[in-house]
Amino acid sequence: MYDLSDPRYARQLVLRGFGPAAQEQLANGRVLIIGAGGLGSPAATYLAAAGVGTITLVDTDVVDVTNLHRQLLYTTADVGRRKLEVARERLALINPHVVVHTHDTRLSAANAATLVAGHDVVIDATDNFPARYAINDACLAHGIPFVYGSVARFDGQVSVFAAPGGPCYRCLFPVMPEPGTVPTCAEEGVLGVVPGMIGLHQATETIKLLTGIGLPLVGHLLLVDLLAQDSHRIAVAKRHDCPTCGDVRPSSLPSMSIQHLNPADVAALLAGDDAPIIIDVREPWEYDLVHLPVSTLVPLNTLASKASDLDPSRSYALLCHHGMRSEMAANWMMQHGFSRLINIDGGIDAWSMDVDPALPRY
């Protein structure tokens, strides 16, 4: 363990409620960061500066010029170099007392348990769903919390999953999306500061978990909207029927599931006798830009307070921009007694491409 009297930690040592005891816990901490890109770059930088004793990085990429607007661990001179090599050098310059391990491999269900073992906290800084589900399952198996982060365009999400007593990632998203149904940052873009902010939120949650200070985001999902400069926290319940962390086998419960339909299929249903009610869970400013005339606006962060106005016996089709927020809403509604639920995959963006080209895209 490094010298706790090192003046680089002076501003943390004088923090009321932190002090030498918390700094010692950081020094003994072992953090695994999976992904050294937009989220992993700021998270690793600040955790090294804060004095986390051991940081393990997992990545296979090389630095690309398109990374530089958001991955400030790297510079123009690093283009073409392996991210792990550069990250090890930079983190050593930031704090030479931090031990940095690297694994030039892609995390998968086959190696996740091995990579996760021996760490205190795992940071999910990935950009693909198979890795995220593998991280969740491995962390549950080892009893290690993981800090989730996700970004797109001007928005980000943060939570802590697999912590003792809290929900896991599958409690919120039981089923992995089909390939191609959720756009990537490469496809729809991301403002450079967004992963920076979300990565710093992940670093903060990690410090809280390692030191025991504050209230980590266990059982809550933080939604950050930088265009509106707004943020909301929504509760995420631990599901007793969760296939990985639940205490009741799904087969012993009433059959309840969410239908995943594309916009064309939902449009066909609207012409029938038992048409579903379209609930748009986007923000008001998005709804003002473009919406379906038959839809009702219920922003995701207001769903819990407005659910009592909805009839659980009716059929509901949930809509957002691309289908992720609507899936959160559908899962929440399923946990609260609604059984006839449809998630409109691809959201209103896909609706404008496949059903009604007159609807503007944003």
ChimeraX attribute file (.defattr): number of C-alpha atoms within 10 A of each C-alpha:
attribute: neighborCount
match mode: 1-to-1
recipient: residues
	/A:1	12
	/A:2	13
	/A:3	10
	/A:4	16
	/A:5	11
	/A:6	9
	/A:7	10
	/A:8	13
	/A:9	17
	/A:10	13
	/A:11	9
	/A:12	17
	/A:13	19
	/A:14	11
	/A:15	11
	/A:16	7
	/A:17	12
	/A:18	14
	/A:19	15
	/A:20	17
	/A:21	13
	/A:22	20
	/A:23	23
	/A:24	19
	/A:25	17
	/A:26	25
	/A:27	22
	/A:28	17
	/A:29	21
	/A:30	21
	/A:31	27
	/A:32	26
	/A:33	26
	/A:34	27
	/A:35	24
	/A:36	25
	/A:37	27
	/A:38	29
	/A:39	31
	/A:40	29
	/A:41	26
	/A:42	25
	/A:43	26
	/A:44	30
	/A:45	20
	/A:46	18
	/A:47	24
	/A:48	27
	/A:49	18
	/A:50	20
	/A:51	27
	/A:52	26
	/A:53	23
	/A:54	21
	/A:55	23
	/A:56	20
	/A:57	26
	/A:58	23
	/A:59	22
	/A:60	15
	/A:61	17
	/A:62	18
	/A:63	22
	/A:64	17
	/A:65	14
	/A:66	10
	/A:67	18
	/A:68	18
	/A:69	14
	/A:70	20
	/A:71	22
	/A:72	15
	/A:73	22
	/A:74	22
	/A:75	15
	/A:76	11
	/A:77	9
	/A:78	17
	/A:79	17
	/A:80	12
	/A:81	14
	/A:82	16
	/A:83	26
	/A:84	23
	/A:85	13
	/A:86	18
	/A:87	20
	/A:88	17
	/A:89	14
	/A:90	16
	/A:91	23
	/A:92	16
	/A:93	13
	/A:94	15
	/A:95	18
	/A:96	15
	/A:97	19
	/A:98	22
	/A:99	17
	/A:100	22
	/A:101	13
	/A:102	16
	/A:103	14
	/A:104	14
	/A:105	14
	/A:106	14
	/A:107	24
	/A:108	15
	/A:109	16
	/A:110	10
	/A:111	14
	/A:112	20
	/A:113	20
	/A:114	12
	/A:115	21
	/A:116	24
	/A:117	16
	/A:118	13
	/A:119	18
	/A:120	20
	/A:121	25
	/A:122	28
	/A:123	27
	/A:124	25
	/A:125	30
	/A:126	24
	/A:127	18
	/A:128	12
	/A:129	14
	/A:130	15
	/A:131	19
	/A:132	23
	/A:133	21
	/A:134	18
	/A:135	30
	/A:136	26
	/A:137	21
	/A:138	23
	/A:139	25
	/A:140	21
	/A:141	15
	/A:142	16
	/A:143	15
	/A:144	20
	/A:145	25
	/A:146	32
	/A:147	28
	/A:148	26
	/A:149	25
	/A:150	21
	/A:151	26
	/A:152	18
	/A:153	18
	/A:154	18
	/A:155	21
	/A:156	21
	/A:157	21
	/A:158	23
	/A:159	24
	/A:160	29
	/A:161	30
	/A:162	28
	/A:163	21
	/A:164	12
	/A:165	11
	/A:166	20
	/A:167	23
	/A:168	32
	/A:169	25
	/A:170	22
	/A:171	26
	/A:172	21
	/A:173	16
	/A:174	18
	/A:175	12
	/A:176	11
	/A:177	16
	/A:178	9
	/A:179	10
	/A:180	8
	/A:181	15
	/A:182	17
	/A:183	14
	/A:184	15
	/A:185	13
	/A:186	9
	/A:187	10
	/A:188	10
	/A:189	13
	/A:190	20
	/A:191	16
	/A:192	17
	/A:193	15
	/A:194	23
	/A:195	30
	/A:196	21
	/A:197	19
	/A:198	28
	/A:199	32
	/A:200	22
	/A:201	22
	/A:202	31
	/A:203	24
	/A:204	17
	/A:205	25
	/A:206	27
	/A:207	26
	/A:208	17
	/A:209	23
	/A:210	22
	/A:211	16
	/A:212	13
	/A:213	13
	/A:214	11
	/A:215	9
	/A:216	18
	/A:217	23
	/A:218	24
	/A:219	20
	/A:220	19
	/A:221	20
	/A:222	19
	/A:223	21
	/A:224	21
	/A:225	17
	/A:226	16
	/A:227	10
	/A:228	11
	/A:229	9
	/A:230	10
	/A:231	14
	/A:232	14
	/A:233	16
	/A:234	15
	/A:235	14
	/A:236	22
	/A:237	16
	/A:238	22
	/A:239	20
	/A:240	17
	/A:241	18
	/A:242	20
	/A:243	15
	/A:244	18
	/A:245	21
	/A:246	16
	/A:247	11
	/A:248	13
	/A:249	12
	/A:250	14
	/A:251	8
	/A:252	8
	/A:253	10
	/A:254	8
	/A:255	8
	/A:256	14
	/A:257	15
	/A:258	18
	/A:259	14
	/A:260	19
	/A:261	15
	/A:262	20
	/A:263	24
	/A:264	14
	/A:265	12
	/A:266	21
	/A:267	16
	/A:268	10
	/A:269	13
	/A:270	14
	/A:271	10
	/A:272	9
	/A:273	7
	/A:274	10
	/A:275	16
	/A:276	20
	/A:277	18
	/A:278	23
	/A:279	23
	/A:280	28
	/A:281	27
	/A:282	21
	/A:283	18
	/A:284	12
	/A:285	10
	/A:286	14
	/A:287	19
	/A:288	8
	/A:289	11
	/A:290	16
	/A:291	20
	/A:292	17
	/A:293	7
	/A:294	10
	/A:295	16
	/A:296	16
	/A:297	19
	/A:298	23
	/A:299	20
	/A:300	22
	/A:301	18
	/A:302	14
	/A:303	18
	/A:304	16
	/A:305	9
	/A:306	12
	/A:307	14
	/A:308	9
	/A:309	8
	/A:310	12
	/A:311	11
	/A:312	17
	/A:313	10
	/A:314	14
	/A:315	16
	/A:316	22
	/A:317	23
	/A:318	28
	/A:319	34
	/A:320	28
	/A:321	25
	/A:322	19
	/A:323	25
	/A:324	20
	/A:325	20
	/A:326	27
	/A:327	27
	/A:328	19
	/A:329	26
	/A:330	28
	/A:331	21
	/A:332	20
	/A:333	20
	/A:334	17
	/A:335	17
	/A:336	12
	/A:337	12
	/A:338	22
	/A:339	20
	/A:340	19
	/A:341	25
	/A:342	24
	/A:343	29
	/A:344	28
	/A:345	28
	/A:346	26
	/A:347	23
	/A:348	27
	/A:349	21
	/A:350	21
	/A:351	24
	/A:352	19
	/A:353	15
	/A:354	13
	/A:355	16
	/A:356	15
	/A:357	12
	/A:358	8
	/A:359	16
	/A:360	13
	/A:361	14
	/A:362	10
